[in-house]
Amino acid sequence: MKEEERKLEGEIEELMKQAEETDREEDKAFGENNNGYNIPEELRRREERLDKIQQLREELEREKREEQGPIIEDREQRSFADHDARMMRMKRGQFEYAYNAQACTEESHGVIVAADLTNKASDSVHLPQMVDEVRELKEEVGLEDEEGKETKISTDSGYFGVENIKAEGNGIELLIASGREDKEEAKEPQENKVYSLKQFCYDKEEDIWRCPAGQSLRRETEGSSEKQPSSYRYICSDCAGCKLRRFCLKPGKGRRILEVDEDQLLLGEMRARLKKPEEQAIYRKRKWIAEQPMGQIKEGMGFREVTMRGEIYARAQWLLACAVHNLMKAVRFIANLRQVKATEAMFGVA
């Protein structure tokens, strides 16, 4: 915007000089009172564009001041066509002005039970709201969880974070992937580096951390230190004969010690949860539960992008697409049910 402003201001100044020169020549030829001063069309277009850019820049600056203070990054961008859209990285690596559509799908029939669309590029910030919508929907339809059987919601690593983990509870358990870590790097870290906390998993029930070799690290003392009230120390019981010792300990250290806070306990517990075979089996279902409706909407319905401008209208269009998808699911379900009943009647099945 700033570059475009400077360019247009220079062009306008040049056109003004040309207009003044043309005006003087017309005055000489026709007289001062015989011809009014008419702004050239190209000058008018540039002035209108400059006004539009300045208005949009002022709007951007106002938004950013409300969000983060007076500093506006020079690389901040806004679309002239849709002021609400934001620059986002697409799947193929290119950047485009876009919106971020979210959807939560249930397992049995592929029905979208919660959806939203915003101009926030990060997936992570959307999860708490989606969890709340699922929780409210369960209450509305009277789905009560049996004791020990909570509704499980799985997400990819784009949602991994403390605030999202805190959204679980009250009938909802989350399975959030922490990311795909290369197995070779997990065994052999970079030179002069040791295993990071990400390589350790936290067992909430036993209150212990487990290292890559399977050894237990137990809390040193109950409670917390005076300097860091929410910090805890976990110490490995025996590092002497460990085959991964050289990858886990810095030179001169005898045992591995982890100093963690409450947030790191949550992250460690989630990593440990996703390593359990039964939870892995549930998480693998995402391949057809979460991805299939997106493919059906894009390919089956031909809905690959919103065509409405403005966040409110773009969200309405996305929610309409989700509703149509659910309606088509219902129609297919009813048709299949009728076919089953007709077959049963034909063969005399009660």
C-alpha positions as CSV (number, residue, x, y, z in Angstrom):
1,M,0.0,0.0,0.0
2,K,2.8,2.4,0.9
3,E,4.7,1.7,-2.3
4,E,1.5,2.1,-4.3
5,E,0.7,5.4,-2.6
6,R,4.1,6.9,-3.4
7,K,3.8,5.7,-7.0
8,L,0.4,7.2,-7.4
9,E,1.3,10.5,-5.7
10,G,4.2,10.9,-8.2
11,E,1.9,10.1,-11.2
12,I,-0.8,12.5,-9.9
13,E,1.8,15.3,-9.5
14,E,3.1,14.7,-13.0
15,L,-0.5,14.7,-14.4
16,M,-1.3,17.9,-12.5
17,K,1.7,19.6,-14.2
18,Q,0.5,18.3,-17.6
19,A,-3.1,19.5,-16.8
20,E,-1.8,23.0,-15.8
21,E,0.3,23.2,-19.0
22,T,-2.8,22.2,-21.1
23,D,-4.9,24.7,-19.3
24,R,-2.5,27.6,-20.0
25,E,-2.4,26.6,-23.7
26,E,-6.2,26.5,-23.8
27,D,-6.4,29.9,-22.2
28,K,-4.1,31.3,-24.8
29,A,-6.1,29.8,-27.6
30,F,-9.7,30.3,-26.4
31,G,-9.4,32.9,-23.6
32,E,-9.6,32.5,-19.9
33,N,-13.4,32.6,-19.6
34,N,-14.2,30.4,-22.6
35,N,-13.0,27.0,-21.3
36,G,-13.5,25.5,-17.8
37,Y,-10.8,23.4,-16.1
38,N,-11.6,19.7,-16.7
39,I,-9.6,17.1,-14.7
40,P,-8.3,14.5,-17.2
41,E,-9.9,11.0,-16.9
42,E,-6.6,9.3,-16.1
43,L,-5.9,11.8,-13.3
44,R,-9.4,11.1,-11.8
45,R,-8.8,7.4,-11.9
46,R,-5.5,7.7,-10.1
47,E,-7.0,10.0,-7.4
48,E,-9.8,7.6,-6.8
49,R,-7.4,4.6,-6.5
50,L,-5.2,6.6,-4.1
51,D,-8.2,7.5,-1.9
52,K,-9.2,3.8,-1.8
53,I,-5.7,2.7,-0.8
54,Q,-5.4,5.3,1.9
55,Q,-8.8,4.3,3.3
56,L,-7.8,0.6,3.4
57,R,-4.4,1.4,4.9
58,E,-6.0,3.5,7.7
59,E,-8.5,0.6,8.3
60,L,-5.6,-1.9,8.6
61,E,-3.6,0.4,10.9
62,R,-6.7,0.8,13.1
63,E,-7.2,-2.9,13.3
64,K,-3.6,-3.6,14.2
65,R,-3.5,-1.0,16.9
66,E,-6.5,-2.6,18.5
67,E,-4.8,-6.0,18.3
68,Q,-1.1,-5.4,19.1
69,G,-0.3,-1.7,19.5
70,P,0.9,1.0,17.2
71,I,3.6,-1.0,15.2
72,I,2.4,-2.1,11.7
73,E,4.6,-4.5,9.8
74,D,5.4,-3.2,6.3
75,R,4.6,-6.6,4.9
76,E,1.0,-6.6,6.2
77,Q,-1.4,-7.1,3.3
78,R,-5.1,-6.5,2.5
79,S,-7.2,-7.4,-0.5
80,F,-8.8,-4.5,-2.4
81,A,-11.5,-6.8,-3.6
82,D,-12.4,-8.3,-0.2
83,H,-11.2,-6.3,2.9
84,D,-12.1,-9.2,5.2
85,A,-10.0,-11.8,3.4
86,R,-6.4,-12.5,4.6
87,M,-3.3,-13.8,2.9
88,M,-2.9,-17.5,3.6
89,R,-0.6,-20.3,2.6
90,M,-2.4,-22.8,0.4
91,K,-1.7,-26.6,0.1
92,R,0.6,-26.2,-2.9
93,G,2.7,-23.6,-1.1
94,Q,1.4,-20.5,-2.9
95,F,-0.1,-17.6,-1.0
96,E,-3.6,-16.2,-1.8
97,Y,-6.3,-14.1,-0.1
98,A,-8.6,-16.6,1.5
99,Y,-10.7,-17.7,4.4
100,N,-10.2,-20.6,6.7
101,A,-13.1,-23.1,6.8
102,Q,-13.5,-25.6,9.6
103,A,-15.7,-28.7,9.9
104,C,-16.2,-31.4,12.5
105,T,-17.6,-34.7,11.2
106,E,-19.2,-37.6,13.1
107,E,-18.0,-41.1,12.5
108,S,-21.1,-43.2,11.7
109,H,-22.6,-41.4,8.7
110,G,-20.1,-38.6,7.8
111,V,-22.5,-35.8,8.9
112,I,-20.9,-32.5,9.6
113,V,-22.0,-31.6,13.2
114,A,-20.1,-28.3,13.6
115,A,-18.6,-25.8,11.1
116,D,-17.2,-22.3,10.9
117,L,-15.3,-20.0,8.6
118,T,-13.1,-17.1,9.7
119,N,-10.2,-15.0,8.3
120,K,-7.8,-16.4,10.9
121,A,-5.1,-18.4,9.1
122,S,-4.1,-20.6,12.0
123,D,-6.2,-23.7,12.5
124,S,-5.2,-23.9,16.2
125,V,-7.4,-20.9,17.4
126,H,-10.6,-22.6,16.1
127,L,-10.6,-25.8,18.2
128,P,-12.1,-24.5,21.5
129,Q,-15.2,-23.1,19.8
130,M,-15.7,-26.3,17.8
131,V,-15.4,-28.4,21.0
132,D,-18.0,-26.2,22.7
133,E,-20.4,-26.6,19.7
134,V,-20.1,-30.4,19.9
135,R,-20.6,-30.4,23.6
136,E,-23.7,-28.2,23.3
137,L,-25.1,-30.4,20.5
138,K,-24.7,-33.5,22.6
139,E,-26.7,-31.8,25.4
140,E,-29.4,-30.6,22.9
141,V,-30.0,-34.1,21.5
142,G,-29.7,-35.8,24.9
143,L,-26.6,-37.9,24.3
144,E,-25.3,-38.7,27.7
145,D,-21.9,-40.4,28.0
146,E,-21.6,-43.6,30.0
147,E,-19.0,-43.4,32.7
148,G,-15.5,-43.7,31.3
149,K,-16.8,-43.4,27.7
150,E,-16.3,-39.8,26.5
151,T,-16.8,-38.5,23.0
152,K,-13.4,-38.4,21.3
153,I,-12.4,-35.7,18.9
154,S,-9.3,-36.2,16.9
155,T,-7.3,-33.4,15.1
156,D,-4.1,-33.1,13.2
157,S,-0.9,-31.4,14.5
158,G,-2.1,-28.0,13.4
159,Y,-4.2,-27.8,16.5
160,F,-1.5,-29.0,19.0
161,G,-1.3,-26.5,21.8
162,V,-1.9,-25.9,25.5
163,E,-5.1,-23.8,25.1
164,N,-6.7,-26.5,22.9
165,I,-5.9,-29.3,25.3
166,K,-7.5,-27.3,28.1
167,A,-10.7,-27.3,26.0
168,E,-11.4,-31.0,26.7
169,G,-13.5,-32.3,29.6
170,N,-17.2,-32.4,30.4
171,G,-17.8,-35.3,28.1
172,I,-15.1,-34.6,25.5
173,E,-11.6,-36.2,25.2
174,L,-9.2,-34.8,22.6
175,L,-6.6,-36.7,20.5
176,I,-4.3,-34.0,19.1
177,A,-1.3,-35.1,17.1
178,S,2.0,-33.4,18.1
179,G,3.5,-33.7,14.6
180,R,5.4,-36.2,12.5
181,E,8.9,-36.6,13.9
182,D,11.5,-38.3,11.8
183,K,12.4,-41.6,13.5
184,E,16.1,-41.4,12.7
185,E,16.3,-37.9,14.2
186,A,14.5,-39.2,17.3
187,K,17.3,-41.8,17.7
188,E,20.2,-39.6,16.9
189,P,19.8,-35.8,17.5
190,Q,21.9,-33.2,15.9
191,E,25.5,-32.8,16.9
192,N,26.1,-31.0,20.3
193,K,22.4,-31.4,21.1
194,V,20.5,-33.8,23.4
195,Y,17.0,-35.1,23.3
196,S,14.5,-32.3,23.8
197,L,11.4,-32.5,26.0
198,K,9.4,-33.5,22.9
199,Q,11.1,-36.9,23.0
200,F,9.7,-37.6,26.5
201,C,6.1,-38.6,27.4
202,Y,4.3,-37.9,30.6
203,D,2.2,-40.5,32.4
204,K,-0.4,-38.5,34.2
205,E,-1.7,-41.5,36.3
206,E,1.7,-42.3,37.7
207,D,3.1,-38.8,37.6
208,I,6.2,-39.8,35.7
209,W,8.0,-39.0,32.5
210,R,9.3,-41.7,30.2
211,C,12.5,-41.2,28.2
212,P,13.1,-42.6,24.7
213,A,14.7,-45.7,26.3
214,G,11.7,-46.3,28.5
215,Q,13.2,-45.3,31.8
216,S,11.1,-43.4,34.3
217,L,11.8,-39.9,35.5
218,R,10.1,-39.2,38.9
219,R,9.2,-36.0,40.5
220,E,11.9,-34.9,42.9
221,T,9.6,-33.5,45.6
222,E,6.0,-32.7,46.0
223,G,5.0,-29.1,45.5
224,S,7.0,-26.4,43.7
225,S,10.0,-24.2,44.3
226,E,9.7,-20.7,45.7
227,K,11.4,-19.1,42.6
228,Q,9.1,-20.9,40.1
229,P,5.9,-21.9,41.9
230,S,4.6,-23.9,38.8
231,S,7.9,-25.6,38.0
232,Y,8.7,-29.2,38.8
233,R,11.8,-31.3,38.6
234,Y,11.8,-34.9,37.3
235,I,14.9,-37.0,37.6
236,C,15.8,-40.3,35.9
237,S,16.4,-43.1,38.4
238,D,19.3,-44.7,36.4
239,C,21.1,-43.4,33.3
240,A,24.3,-45.4,33.9
241,G,23.7,-48.4,31.6
242,C,21.4,-46.7,29.1
243,K,22.3,-47.3,25.4
244,L,21.0,-43.8,24.5
245,R,23.0,-42.1,27.2
246,R,25.2,-40.1,24.8
247,F,22.1,-38.7,23.1
248,C,20.3,-37.8,26.3
249,L,23.0,-36.3,28.6
250,K,25.2,-33.3,28.2
251,P,28.9,-33.9,28.9
252,G,29.6,-34.1,32.6
253,K,26.0,-34.9,33.6
254,G,25.2,-38.2,35.4
255,R,21.4,-38.2,35.2
256,R,18.8,-36.6,33.0
257,I,16.7,-34.0,34.8
258,L,13.6,-32.4,33.3
259,E,12.3,-29.0,34.6
260,V,8.7,-28.6,33.5
261,D,5.7,-26.4,34.2
262,E,2.0,-27.2,34.1
263,D,1.6,-26.5,30.4
264,Q,4.5,-28.8,29.5
265,L,2.8,-31.5,31.6
266,L,-0.3,-31.2,29.4
267,L,1.7,-31.4,26.2
268,G,3.6,-34.4,27.5
269,E,0.5,-36.2,28.5
270,M,-1.1,-35.6,25.0
271,R,2.0,-37.0,23.3
272,A,1.8,-40.1,25.6
273,R,-1.9,-40.5,24.9
274,L,-1.3,-40.7,21.1
275,K,1.2,-43.5,21.5
276,K,-1.3,-45.9,23.1
277,P,-2.4,-48.5,20.5
278,E,-6.1,-48.0,21.2
279,E,-5.9,-44.3,20.7
280,Q,-3.8,-44.7,17.6
281,A,-6.5,-46.9,16.1
282,I,-9.1,-44.2,16.8
283,Y,-6.8,-41.4,15.4
284,R,-6.2,-43.4,12.1
285,K,-9.9,-43.1,11.4
286,R,-9.4,-39.4,10.6
287,K,-8.3,-40.5,7.1
288,W,-11.9,-41.3,6.1
289,I,-13.9,-39.5,8.8
290,A,-12.5,-36.0,8.4
291,E,-11.1,-36.0,4.9
292,Q,-14.0,-37.7,3.1
293,P,-16.6,-34.9,3.6
294,M,-14.1,-32.3,2.3
295,G,-13.6,-34.4,-0.9
296,Q,-17.3,-34.9,-1.3
297,I,-18.0,-31.1,-1.0
298,K,-15.1,-30.2,-3.4
299,E,-15.5,-32.9,-6.0
300,G,-19.1,-34.1,-5.6
301,M,-20.7,-30.7,-5.1
302,G,-18.1,-28.7,-7.1
303,F,-17.7,-26.3,-4.2
304,R,-14.0,-25.5,-4.1
305,E,-14.1,-21.8,-3.0
306,V,-16.4,-19.2,-1.6
307,T,-17.7,-16.7,-4.1
308,M,-19.1,-14.2,-1.7
309,R,-17.1,-11.2,-0.4
310,G,-17.0,-10.3,3.2
311,E,-16.5,-12.6,6.2
312,I,-20.2,-12.7,7.1
313,Y,-21.4,-13.7,3.6
314,A,-18.5,-16.1,3.0
315,R,-19.3,-17.9,6.3
316,A,-22.9,-18.2,5.4
317,Q,-22.0,-19.7,2.0
318,W,-19.7,-22.3,3.7
319,L,-22.4,-23.2,6.2
320,L,-24.9,-23.6,3.4
321,A,-22.5,-25.9,1.6
322,C,-22.2,-28.0,4.8
323,A,-26.0,-28.1,5.2
324,V,-26.4,-29.3,1.6
325,H,-23.8,-32.0,2.2
326,N,-25.7,-33.2,5.3
327,L,-29.0,-33.2,3.3
328,M,-27.5,-35.3,0.6
329,K,-26.3,-37.8,3.3
330,A,-29.8,-37.9,4.7
331,V,-31.3,-38.6,1.3
332,R,-28.9,-41.4,0.6
333,F,-29.5,-42.9,4.0
334,I,-33.3,-42.9,3.5
335,A,-32.9,-44.4,0.0
336,N,-30.7,-47.2,1.3
337,L,-33.0,-47.8,4.2
338,R,-36.0,-48.2,1.9
339,Q,-34.0,-50.5,-0.4
340,V,-33.1,-52.7,2.6
341,K,-36.8,-52.8,3.8
342,A,-37.9,-53.7,0.2
343,T,-35.4,-56.5,0.1
344,E,-36.4,-57.8,3.5
345,A,-40.1,-57.8,2.4
346,M,-39.3,-59.6,-0.8
347,F,-37.6,-62.5,1.1
348,G,-40.1,-62.5,3.9
349,V,-37.7,-61.2,6.5
350,A,-39.5,-59.7,9.5
